[in-house]
Amino acid sequence: MRKPVLRSLDTVQSDEAQLYLKWTGGDELSAAIAIAVDRNKLDGTARAPDDMEIHHALFLLRRAQGMTAPSFDTMRFELKKRLAAAA
C-alpha cells in the first residue's frame, strides 16, 4: 500500500484518517506522526515534527474519527516509551 497524502494543513478528513490508520496497521500514534511529517512538508518545513506537532496531528486524526482529544502527557509518555524500546 502506498503512503497516504494529506490534502490540507488545516484538517484531516475522515477518509484520510482511515488511510493513515490502515497504512500504519491501525497504530494511532504512528499515523499521527506520519500526518505531522506530511503537515510539515505541506508547510515547506523539512524538519521532523516536535511533540506539539505530533499531538496536534493526533488531535486532528481523532477528531476526524469523531473521538475525543488525546492527552498531551499520555501521548508524550507513549513517544518516550517507543524511543526507549527502539534503543
N, C-alpha and C positions, 0 to 999 in steps of 0.2 A: 504494500500500500504506500502510495506517495504521501509525503508530509502535507498536511493541510496548509492553506494560505489564508491569512487573516485579511479581511477586506477593509477594516476601519480601525483607527486608533481609539475611537470613542466608545465602541461597544463590541460585544461578542454576540452574534446571533445564535439561536438555538441549534441550527444546523451546523454551524461552525464548532460550537461546543461539543456536539456529538462526534464530529470528525476528529477533533483533537483528542477526545477521550478514547475513541476507537484506535487512533494512531499510537497512543501510549498504553494500550492494553487496559484501559479503564482506570489508570492511575491519575487521580485528580491533580496531585502536586506536580507530576511530570508534565501534564497537559498545561497547567498554569505556567510552568517555566517556559515551555515551548511558545505559549501565547505571549509571554513577556519578551522573549527574544524577538518574536515577529513584530511586536509593537515597537520595539526599539529600531528594528530595521525599517519599518514604515516611517518612523520619525527621523530616519537618517543617522541613527546612532549605531556604531559598530561594537560598542562595549557590551559586556554581559550585564543582564539586569541585576539590580540590587534587591534586597529583601522587600522593600516597599513596592517596587515594580512587580515582583512576583506575587505579593499579597493582593495588589490591585487586579492583576490578571486572574487570580483565584476568585476574587470577588466577582469579576465580570463573568467568569466561567459558571460560577454557582448561580448568579442572577439569571443567566440565560437558561438555566435549567429549572428556575422557579424555587431555588433553595435559599436558605438564609446565608448571610455573610459569615465568612470564616473568622476565627480569632487570629489576630496577628501573632500573638505569643505562641499559640499552638502550631501555627504554620512555621515559625522560626525554629521551634523545637524539632519539628519533623525535618526541616532542612539540615540542621546541625546533626541530627541522628543519622541521616543519609550520608553526610560528609564523613562522619566518623566510621561508618560501616564500609565506605569506599576506600578509606585509608589503610 
